[in-house]
C-alpha cells in the first residue's frame, strides 16, 4: 500500500530525513553494528526514501526488499542510485492480504515509514504477531500523533484539524485507521508480544521558507472539513476563509508550523 503520489513523496522526503529521531536511529544502528551485512524489508516503501535516509547508518553490505502495491513507485525505487554493496529487489505485494509473504526469507530488520497511522488496530496486531514469531526488530518512523502548532494561530485551526483527524481514521485499505492513536497503540502492541520499545519525537519543523509543504498540508487539512459529509451551515465558507488566511500568512512570509510525529524501534527481549 502506498496511496500517495511520487510528487508528494518527493516534497516531504527532505523533511522526513531531517525529522527522524537521532537517538532512535542510533539505537537501530547500534543493534547491527559489527555485523558484516544486513537484510531489510521495507513495507509500503514508496520510492525508497527509507533506504536513502538510514542506509548510511547500517552495515556496508545491505540487501533491501522493497514492498509496495504501487507499480509506479516500485519502478522508481528500483532505479535508485546506490553503492555497489547495496542490493535492492522490489516486490509488488498487497500488505492488507499478504503481509506474511512480505516477511518471508531470512531478514534482520523490518522498516516502515509514515504508515502506522494509516493502518487498523487489527493490522497492527498482525504485524506485531508476525514479526514476533520471526523475532524481527521493527523500526517504524514518522508516525503522525496529531500534534500541530501553527503560527500565527487562527480561531479555526482546531476545528479544521479535528475534521482532518476524523477523516484520517477512515479506512485506508487496512480497515478503520488508527490515526493519531497509532504511536501509543504501536508501543503497546509490541510490548505485549515481548518487545522492548524505544521511542522519540520526529517532528516536522517548517519555517516561512518551507512554503510548498505548508501549502500542501493546509490544503489537505481543509479538504475533509470542506467535504459535504462534514458540512454544517456556512462551514464550507468558514473553511475556505481559513485556508485563505493561512495562504496569506504564507505569502507574507510569516507562517511557521510544527507537525508531530513519533519514531519507534521495537526489539525482541533478549536481543543483543
N, C-alpha and C positions, 0 to 999 in steps of 0.2 A: 504494500500500500504506500502510495505517496500522496497523490491528490493535489499536488502543488506544481505550478509551472516552473520551468527552468529559470525564467526571468526572476520570479520571486525568490527562488533558492539562491541565485547569484546575488541578488540585492542584500539578502540577510547574512550571507556567509561571512563577510569580514567582521560583522558584529557578533556572530556566534563564536568565531575564533577568539576575539578579544574578551568575550564574556566568560568562557569556560573557566571554572573554578580551579585555580592553580594547585591548591592543596589536594583536591580530589584527583586531579590529573597526575600529580606527583605520586599519589598512592597507587594509581593504575600503573605508572611507570615502574615504581618500586617493586610491585608484585612480580614483575617479569625481568627485573634487572639481573644480568648474569646469564640469562638464557641465550643460547646462540640463535634461536629462531622463535617465531610465534605465529599461530594460525588464528585468524579473527573472522567472525561472521558479523556483517553489518546489516541489521534488519531495517527495512524501509530506507535504503541508502541514498535515494535521490541521485544526485550527480557525483557522490563520493566525497562530500565535504568532511566527513569524519576522518577518513584516511588523511586528507590534507591537513587537518587540524592536529592529529595526535601521532601520525606516523613517525615523526622525528623523535618522539619520546619512547618508542618501543625498540626492541632488538632489531638489529640491522636487517636480518633476513625475515621477511614478512610474507605471509600468504593471506590474502583477503578474499573472502567470498561475499560479493555484493548481492543483496537480495532486495528486489522491488517488483511490483507488478506493472510498473510503467516502463514499457519497452523503450520509449524515447529517452527517458532519464538514464536507464541502464546503458543505452548506447553511448551517452555522454560519459558515464562513469568508466566505460571500457576503454575510452580513448585518452584517459588521464596520462599526463606525463608523470613518470615515476622513476626512482632509482632502479638500477638493474637488479638489486636484491629483493625488490618488492614485486610479488606476483599477484595479479588481480584476475579473478574469474567472476562473471556475472551470471545470476540465475533469476529468471522470471518466476517468482513464486507468490501465490496469494497467501499472505500470512494469516488471514482470517480462517483459512481452511487447512493450510499445510505448514504450520509452524514447525512441527516435528521434522518435516523434510528439510527445512532450512537449517536445522541443528544437527543434521547427520554428518558423519565423518569426524575424524579427530579435530578437536578445537581447543584453544586455550582461553578465548575471550569472546564474549558477546557484547556488541555495542549497539546502542540505539540513540538517536539524537532527535529532539523535538517530536517525539512520538507518543510518549505515555499519557499525555493529557488528552489524546485523541482516541484512546482505546477504552474498552469497557473494563469493569472490575473483573468480570469473568475471564476476559482475555489476559489481563494482567496476572491473575491467579494461575492461568495455564502457563504463561511464560515463567513464572516463579517455580512451578512444579517441574516443568520440563528441564529447565536449566539446573535445578537442584538435583534431579535424577542423574544428570551428567556431571555434577559438581563443577559447573562452569561459572566463573565470575562474570558479572554483568556491569558494564559501565553505561549508565543512562544519563545523558546530558540534556540540558536546555529544556527541562520540563516546566511549562508555564504554571505559575502558582497564584495568579490573579492579582498580584500587586502591580499597581501602575500609579506613578506620581507624575502629574502633568503641571508644567509651569509655563505661563500663568494658568491658574486654576479657572474653572468655569462651573457655574451652577448646575450644568447638565452633565458634567463628567461622570458622576457616579451612576446616574440613570442610564447613560449610554453604555457604560461598561457592564452594568447589570444585564442589559439586553444581550450584549455580546457573550457574556458568561453563560447565559441561559442557552443561547444558540450553540455554544461550544459543547454543551452537554448532550446535544442530539447525536444520533447515530452517524458515525463517520465510516461505517462499514464493519466495525467491530462490535456493534451493539451500543447502547447508551454510553456516551463517553464520560470519562471521569472528570474532565475539565480541570478546574482549579484544585480539586481534591487529589489529583494524581500524585504529587510528591509524597504526601503523608501516607497514602494508600500503598505506594510502592515500597516505602521503608517498612511499613507494617507487614506486607505480604512476604517480602524477602526475609525478614526476621522470623516470621512464622515457619519458614522452611529451613531454618538453621543457618542463616547467613548473618554475618556482621556487616553493617552498612555504615559507610561514611557519607556525609552529605555536606554541601556547601552552596551558597548562593552563586548564581551565574547571570547576573542582571545585564540587560542591555542598558547602556547609559548613552543617550542620544543628545547631542548639542545642536545648536542652531544650524551648523554646517551639515548635519545629517538629515536634511530636509526630505530627501527622497524616501527614506524608510519611514520617517514620521508621517509623511503624507499617505503612504500605503497603509500604515496602521490605522490612522484616523478614518480613512475611507472604509477600511474593513470593519472597524468598530461601529461605524454609523449604519452599515448595511442591515444588520439584524434589527436594530432599533427602528429602522425605517420600513421594515417589511410589513406587508398587510396584516399578517397574523399578530404582530406586536403593536399595531397602530391603535391608539385611542384618539379622542378628539384633539385635533391640532398637533398630535405627536409628530407627524411627519414634518410639518413646518418647523417645529422646535428643533428636531434633529438636524434638518438642513441648515438651520441658523447656527446651531452648534458647530457643524462642520465648516461653515463659512468663517466663523470666528477663529477656529483653530488654524485654518488656512491663512487667515490674515496675520496671525501671530508668526506663522512660518515665513510668510513673505516679508515681514518686518524684521526677521532675524532674531526674534525674541522668544522662540519656543524651545523648550527642553523637555525631556521625557526619560523616565526610568521605568523599565518593564521587568518584572520579577520572574526569574527562573531559578531552578534548583538542579544541581548535578548530584548524582549518587554513584557510589561504587560499592557493589554488593559482592561479598566473597564468602564461600562456604567456610564455616568454622573449622579451624584446624589447618586451613591452607597456609602455606608458608608466607 
